[in-house]
Amino acid sequence: MGLLAECLSRIDALGGAAYLESSNPANDRRYASVGFVPRDRLVLTSGQVVTTMWRPQQG
């Protein structure tokens, strides 16, 4: 999560929002804890589920 925190710090300094795709449902709570909100779930042809997440502009 250190790399994500560093990236989010830079994004926040620029006044931007952030998007990510989570391919591991076990990580969704971690992303939610730093402000990401699930947007959609994509089911790939392999059956793997990918959750798209959005973090609105902070501050």
C-alpha positions as CSV (number, residue, x, y, z in Angstrom):
1,M,0.0,0.0,0.0
2,G,3.0,2.3,0.3
3,L,3.3,2.8,-3.5
4,L,-0.5,3.5,-3.7
5,A,-0.2,6.0,-0.8
6,E,2.6,7.8,-2.6
7,C,0.7,7.9,-5.9
8,L,-2.5,9.2,-4.2
9,S,-0.5,11.9,-2.4
10,R,0.8,13.1,-5.8
11,I,-2.7,12.9,-7.3
12,D,-4.2,14.8,-4.3
13,A,-1.5,17.5,-4.7
14,L,-2.6,18.0,-8.3
15,G,-6.3,18.1,-7.3
16,G,-7.1,15.0,-9.3
17,A,-9.3,11.9,-9.0
18,A,-8.1,8.3,-9.3
19,Y,-9.2,5.1,-11.0
20,L,-8.1,1.5,-10.5
21,E,-9.0,-2.0,-11.4
22,S,-8.9,-4.6,-8.7
23,S,-8.5,-8.2,-9.8
24,N,-8.4,-9.6,-6.3
25,P,-11.6,-9.1,-4.3
26,A,-9.5,-9.5,-1.1
27,N,-8.0,-6.1,-1.8
28,D,-11.3,-4.2,-2.3
29,R,-11.6,-3.3,1.4
30,R,-8.0,-1.9,1.4
31,Y,-8.8,0.3,-1.6
32,A,-12.1,1.4,0.1
33,S,-10.1,2.4,3.2
34,V,-8.3,5.1,1.2
35,G,-11.4,6.4,-0.5
36,F,-12.0,4.2,-3.5
37,V,-15.7,3.3,-4.3
38,P,-16.6,0.3,-6.4
39,R,-18.1,1.4,-9.8
40,D,-18.6,-1.8,-11.8
41,R,-17.7,-5.5,-11.9
42,L,-16.3,-6.9,-15.1
43,V,-16.4,-10.7,-15.8
44,L,-13.6,-11.7,-18.1
45,T,-13.9,-14.6,-20.5
46,S,-11.7,-16.6,-18.1
47,G,-14.4,-16.1,-15.4
48,Q,-12.1,-13.7,-13.4
49,V,-14.0,-10.8,-11.9
50,V,-12.4,-7.3,-12.0
51,T,-13.8,-4.5,-9.9
52,T,-13.4,-1.0,-11.3
53,M,-13.0,1.6,-8.5
54,W,-13.1,5.4,-8.5
55,R,-11.7,7.8,-5.9
56,P,-13.1,11.3,-6.2
57,Q,-11.0,14.4,-5.9
58,Q,-10.0,14.9,-2.3
59,G,-10.2,18.1,-0.4
